[in-house]
Amino acid sequence: MPSSSISASPAPSCSSRGTIWPTAREGLTLSDTAPSPSPRPASGGSFAPLRRPVFAVLWGATVLGNTGTFMRDVASAWLVTDLSASPAAVAAVQAAGMLPIFLLAIPAGVLSDILDRRRFLMVVQLLLAMVSLSLLLLAASGLMSVSALIGLTFLGGIGAALVAPTWQSIVPELVPRGELKSAVALNSLGINIARSIGPATGGLLLAAFGAAVTYGVDVASYVVVIAALAWWKRAPAAEDALDERFAGAFRAGLRYARSSRELHVVLLRAVVFFAFASSIWALLPLVTRDLLRGDAAFYGLLLGSVGMGAILGALALPKLRDRLDSDGLMLAAAIVSGVAAGALALAPPRWAAVPILIAMGGAWIIALTTLNATAQSILPNWVRGRALAVYLTVFNGAMAGGSLAWGLIAQQIGLATTLTISGAGLVLTGFLAHRVRLPKGEADLAPSNHWPEPMMATPVEGDRGPVLIQVEYHVSPDDRIAFLAALRRLSLARRRDGAYAWGVTEDAAAPTLVVEWFLVESWAEHLRQHRRTSHADADVQKELLAFQITGTAPLVRHLITLNGGHEG
């Protein structure tokens, strides 16, 4: 979906664009899969989602919007090389578009989970259109400077940070669960159609008419996207007494991210890959000008080659998945990207740069789709926006930090040597990271709703807390080790769903009595915890019940702090 970030780069979209790095215009492609009670085959074939009017309209608007984004990115990337030949300046523009996403993605993810997503997107898209309009006016008046370009890029990045998690979260609202993978495949196809058309067209417009006209086309594309969002009549969410507020939702999202071991693996793999791969995007404008001796039109052609490669990679991905698992796909992407960086360092003939960039584009879409699909498959719906925001924060942190670092390194040791080092690092870390296996994402994360309502003598105010929950089990001493192993697995779910402290104790006077306890910040948060418990968590709880020697359900107590009942 249309973007908001003004990256003076080929703008790799981490997921929303379906390729390199996330901007607000690109939000659909991160939602590769949404958890469902059971796997369902895609219905009606790969193009079935386009038969749904809302998806088709937003998809079409996304293609047009992203075409404008890529045209704008070409103008910004080339304009900064006219304003300054410093690699550090070029990399700074790249980083300015990504840094706000690194800083603000988590608060934005909270907003995506608690606000009306359609209205939020419309407001921010309007503000981002004003940013592009400012670029147009500065370019037309000849007043553009490196500092102005960096500043506006940073403002665009703020917009991208605000709406990227929201774009990524709306796909499950647009199609049935059985069509989600097809919808994501179409999003990837659409963004890469834009990637093929936009940079080449932008390069031609830039060469023929200048940056102002190129920026003007981007402004017009925002009109299309805002109109599509206005046409979408999203059903308003029902009022709920347990709706989260910003501060509590923010803490809940961080607790989930801190306690999800599977998410940690995805984040680690993303950091390792993108920190090295960022060199290609940060330095490509200078590679085009200095190593390949090309002009703006040729730069657009190279970016179009990346898009074409991404389309080919997206089309080949289903067959590749039949041969390779997620870890194998990530290793292959690292090797191809590393070899591409090394090949560019050799300053090949310009005709040879095209297939090199095509191969790199295919590797990028494979890596991004694999990581994004894995992230989506391990996230429950209630925290999807916030957890994806954590992913975006880490992703953009790796890209922004990597871009700045590679720009500074290139300034000291030269473009060719820098690309060679980063390419070798991609291949080496690809093999090392291959040992840290990505999660399968096969757990059923839909709410189980199997917890009974808590017993209350009188109604409890939602903001009362903290709440101490105690669960009393009676377990044979012979089963104690196996029981505790299962209980510790459940402890991760308790923490992900709302507990900020957890422990297990035994009764010194009754050797079979084991008490699990956990603390939740308020009564309302504990009631939300009831709703968040998944079928996968319920399966672990069934394992625990098998150890219960009394044949009855464990006794659960809810102990609420009295006013003035605790002191610092």
N, C-alpha and C positions, 0 to 999 in steps of 0.2 A: 504494500500500500504506500501511498505517497510519503515522501520522506520529509524530514524536517531538518536533517543535518546538512550543513554546507561543508562537505569535506572537499578540499581541493585536491582530490585524488580520484582514482578510479573507484572510490567508495566501495570497498568490499563489504558486502552485507552479511553479517553474521547469520542472519536467519531470515529477517524480514524480507530482505531482497532476495533471499534464497542463495546468496553467494558470499559476499565478503565481509562487510561490516554493517551493523545495524543502523539504519536511519529511520526516522518516524514514518517515512513514506513506505516502508517496506514490510510492515508488520505481519503479514500473513504467514510467511514460510517457516517461522519457528514452530508453529503448531503442527508438528509432523504427526503426532498421535496423541490422542487424549485417552486417559484410562477409562475403561469400560468394564462392566461386570464380566464380560467374556469377549474374547476376540471375535470380531465379525468381519466377514469378507467384504471387500468393497462391492457396492451394488451398482449395476448398470455400466461398468467399465470405467476406464480412466477419465472420460469426459462427462461422467454423470453429474458432477457438481454444477457444470455450466447450464444444466437444464433447470437449475434453481435460480429464479430471477435475481434475488438479492446477491447471491454469490457472483452471478454472471456480471451484474452491473458493477459491483465493487472490483471484481477482477479486471474488467475492461478499464475502469478508472485507474487502477493500479498500474497497468501497462503504460497508459498514457502519462501518468504522473511520474513513474520511474524513468520514462524516456526523457522527460524534462529534467529530472534530477541528474541523469548522466550527462546531458548536454551542459548543464550548469557546472558540474564537476570538472568537465574538460576545460571550460572557460576559466574557472578559478585556478586549476592546476597549471595551465599554461600562462595565465596572467602573472602568477607569482614568479615564474621564471623570467618574465620580461622585467619585473620590478626588481628582482635580486637574483644573482647567480649563485648565492650561497646555499649549499645543501642543507644547512641548519635552518634557514628561512623556509625552504620548501617543506622540510619535515615538520616545522612548527605549525604551518597551516594545516597539515594532515592531522597533527596532534590536537589542534584547537577544536576540530570537529568531533574528536573522540573523547577528549578529556571530560566534557560535561556529562557524557553518558556514564563515564566511570564514576563521577562524583554524585550524580543525581538519579541514577537508574533505580536504586532501591526505593527512595521516596516515591518515585514515579510508579514503581510497581505497586506500592501501597495504594496510590490513587487509582490505579487501574482496577484494583479489587473492590474499591468502596464507592467510586463515582459512576455516573452514567457514562459509559464508554463512548457512545456516539457523540454526545454533546461535547465531551472533553476533547475528542479528536477534532471536531469542527473548529472549536475555539483556537486550539494550538495551530492547526493548519492555516487559519486566517493570519495569525501572528507571523508564521513562517513565510507566508506570501509577502508580508511586509518586509521581511529581511531580504528576500530575493529582489523585491522592488528597490530597496536601498542599494543593493549591488548594481542593479541596472542604472540607477541615477548617477552613482559615483563613476561607473565605467563610461557612461555617455558624456559626462562633464569633464573627464580627464583628471579627476581628483582622487582616483584610487591610489592607495599606498599599501605597503606591506602591513602596516599596523592596522589600517582600516579593514583589509581583507581578513587578517587574523581575528580582529574583533567581531566582524559579522559572521565569520565561520564559527566562532565561539558561541554567539547568540543562536545560530542555527543548531549547533550541537546541544544547547540547552533545550531547544524544542524537540530535538530527536530524543533526548533523554526523557522528556516528559511523556512522549506518546509511544515510544518504541514498545514498552511492555504491553500497552493497550492494544496496539495492532496485533501483537503476537497472541493475545488472549481471546480475540473475537472469533477465530475460526470455528471453534466448537458451537458457536451460536448460529453459524451460517449453513452448516450441512449436518446431516445425521452422522452418528459415530461411524457407521459403516463406510462412509464416503470420505472420511478425514484424510486418509493417505492419498486418495486421488486428488482431493482439494490441494494438499500440500504439493503434490507433483505438478499440478497446474500452476500453482503460485511460482514454483521454481521455474517452470517453463516461461511464464509471463515475465518474470523479472529478467530472465536472461534473453528473452526477445528484446526487451527494453535495453538490456546491456549491449546487445548486438547493434541495435538501431541508434540508440542515443549517443554514444561516444563518437561514432563515425559521422552522424549528422551534426553533432555539436562541433566537431573539428572542422567540417566544411563550412558551417555557419560562421564559426570564429574566424576562419581564414578569409571568408568572402565579405562578411559584414561587421565583424568585431564582437567583443564581449557583450556589449549592451544588448544587441539583438538576441544573442544566445540566452542571456539572463531573462529577456522578455518572454521568450518561449516558455521558460520554466515558470514564470509568474502565471502565464495562461494555464499551465497544467494544474496549478493549485485550484483554479476555478472549477475545473472538471471534477477534481477529487472532492471539493467541498460540496458541489452539487450532488454528487453521488451519495455522500453521507447524509445530506439533507433529505434525499429521496428515501433512504432506508428508514422505515418506520419500526425502530427497535422497540419491543415490548418493554414497558417500564418495570423495574423490579418491584416486587411486593414489599410493603413495609414490614419490618421484622424487628421485634424488640431486642434481638441479639445482633443486629447490624453492628459491625465494628467501627470504631472511631480511629482516626489517623494514628495517634500515639500507640494505642494498643495493637492495631494491625501491624504497625512497624515492628514492634517488639516481637509479635508472633511470627512474622516473616523471618526475622533474624534468628529466632530460636529454632525454627524449622531448618534453616540453612546450616546452622551450627551443628545440628544433630543428625543430619542426613548424610550417612557415610557414602551412599551412592552418588549424591550430588557432588560430594568432595572429589570423587574420582573423575567425574566429567569436568569439573573446574580445573583440576590438575592437568588433564590431557589438553584442555583448551589453552591454558597458559603456555605449556611447553610448545605446542604447535605454532600459535600465533605470535609469540614473542620473536621467534626466528623468521616466520613468514612475513612479518610486517615490513621487513627490509625491502621486499619487492615493490610494495605499494608506496612506501615512503619515497623511494628513489626512482620510480619509473619515469616521471617527467624528465629528470636529469639524464637517465639512461637513454631516453629517446633523443634528447638534444645532443648530449656530449659523446655517448658511445656509438649511437646509431646514426647520428647526423640527420635526424628527421625534423620535420616541422609540425605545426599544430594539427594539420590534417593527418599526418602519419601517426601522431599520438592518438588521435581519435580512432584510427584504423586498428592500432594495437589494442585499445580498450574494447573495440568491437570484436576483436579476435578472442579476447578473454571471455566475452559474452557468448560468442559462438561455441567456444570450448565448454562453457558451462552448460549450454543447451545439450551438446553432445554427451557430456558427462551425466546430465540428468536423465537423458534417454537410455544411456547404457547402464545406469545404476541398478535397475531391477535385475538385469542379467548378472551383473557383478555381485549382487547380494546372494544370488544362487551359488556362487563359487567362494565368496569370502564372507567372513563374519565382520562385525563392526570393527574389531581390532585390526583385522587384515586390511580393511578398506582404509583405515587411518594410516597404517604403515605405507600402503601404496601411495596415498596422497602425499605423505611426507617425502617419499623418495622422488616422485615426479616433480614436486615443487622445488626440492633441493637441486635436482638436476637442471631444472629450468633456470633457477637463479645462477647456477654455475655457467650455463650456456650463454646467458645474457652478459655475464662478466667477460666473455671472450670477444665482445663486440662483433657479433656475426653480421653477415650481409643483411640488409634490411628485409629482403624477402624471407630469410630464415627466421627472423624474429617473429613472424606471423604464426608459423606452426608451433614455435616455442610457447608463445602466449596462449595459443589454443589448448595445448597440453596442460599448461598451468591452470587455465580456466576450468578444465575438466577435473583436475585434482582438487581445486578449491571447492567446487560444488559438492564433490564427494565427501570431503572433510567436514564442511559445514552442515550438510544434510545429516551426516552420521552423528555428529555431536548434538545437533539440535533435536533430532529424533530421539536420541537417547535421553536428553534432558526432559523432553516432553513426556516420555513414557514412564519416567520415575516420579512425576509430580502429580499430586492430587489436585482436583479443581479448586479447592478452597484457597490454596496458596499459590496457584499457578503464576499469577502476575508478579507476585513478590519474588518467588524463587527464580523465575526467568530474569527478573531484574538483577538478581545476584549474579546470574550467569552473564548478563550483559555487562555488568560492572567489571567482572573479571576479564571478560573478552576484550572490552574496550581499554581496560587498564593495560593489558598485554600489548594491544595494538598501539596505544598512545605512547607507552613507555618504550616499546620497541622502536617505533618510528623516530622518536627523539634520539634514542641511543644510536640507531644506525645512521641517522643524519649527522650526528656529531663524529661518529667513527669515520664516515665517508669523508668528512671535511679534513680529517687528519691523515688518513691513509689512502684515500681515493675510492672511486666508485667500484672499479673492477675488483679490487682486493676485498672490499666490504661485501660485495655480492658473493664472492667465492667463500668467504668465511661463513656467511649466513646460510648458504646452500649446504655446505658441509655440516653445519650445526643442525639443519633440518633433518638430514639423513641420519646422523648419529643419534639425535634425541628421538627420532622416530623409532629406531630399534630399541632404545632404552625404555621409552614409554610403552612400548608394546607389551612389556612385562606387567604393567598395571592395567588389568583387564577392565574394559567398560562393562557396566551393569547390563543385564539382559533386558530389564524393564518389562518383565512378564507378570509382575504382581498385580492383583486386582485391587485398585486403589479407590474404587467407588465406595461411598459411605455404606456401612453395614447396618447402621441404626439398630444394633442389637443390644445396646446398653439400656437397662430399664431407667425410667425417670427416678432421680434421687428422691428419697423419702424426706419430707419436710413436715415438721409440726406446725409451723407457720410460714407464710411466704417470706422469701429471702430477697433483699434488694440486690440487684445485679452487680453493683459496684462494691459490695462487701467482700473483704478478703484481707490477707491471703486465705486460701482454703487448703486444708490438709486432708487428703484422701488416703484412707488406710484400707487395704484389702487383706483379709486374714485367710490364709491357706493352712490346711492340715496335711502334711506331707510325711511319708515314711522316711526315717533317716537313711534307709538304703537308696532312696530315690533323690536324695537331696542334691547331688551334683548335677544330675540331668535336669532336675527342676530349675535350679538356679541358672543353668545355661539358657533354658527357654525364657526364663524371667528377664534375663539381661537383654535378650532380643526384644522383648516387649518394652523394656525401658527406653529404647531408642524411639519407639512409637509414642510413648508417653511424652517424651521431651519434644518430639516434632510437633505433636498436636496441642501443646500448651503448657506442659509442666516445666518449671524453671529449676526444680531440684527433685531428685529421686533417690531412694535408698531401699534397703531390705534389712530386716532385723529378725531375730528369733527370740522366743520367750524362754528365759532361763529356767522357768518352772515347768514348762511344757515343751519337751523336745520336738514334738511334731508340729508346733505352731510357728509358722513363718509369716511375717507381716511385711507386705510391700507398702511403701508410702511414697507419695509425691505431692509437691506443692504447686498450686496454680494461683495466679495473682488475684483473681476475683471469682465470685460465684458465676457471673455471666460467662467468663472465659471457660469455666469448667463445663457449663452447659454447651458452649460451642465445641468443647472437646468431645462431648457425646456425639455431636453431629459429624465430627471429623474422622472418627474411628473407621478404618477401612475394613473391607472383607479380608485383606491380607493380615491385618492386625487381629481380626476375629479368629482367624485360623490359629495364630499363636496362642491366643487365649484358650482355645479349645484344647491345645496341647497341655496347657497348664491344668485345666480341669481334669484331665486324665490322671493326674497325680493326686487329686483330692481324695483322701482315704475315707472321708465322712460320707461320700456319696451325695452331698448337697453342694449348692453353689457357695462360693466364698462369701464371707460376711464383709460388706463394704460400709465404712463409716465416713461421713463428711463432717469435718471439724472446722468451723469458721472462726476466725479470730474475732474476739470481742472488742468493741471500741475501748481503747486504752488498755487492751490486754497484752500488749507487747511493748517493750522499750528498746531504744537503740543502745 
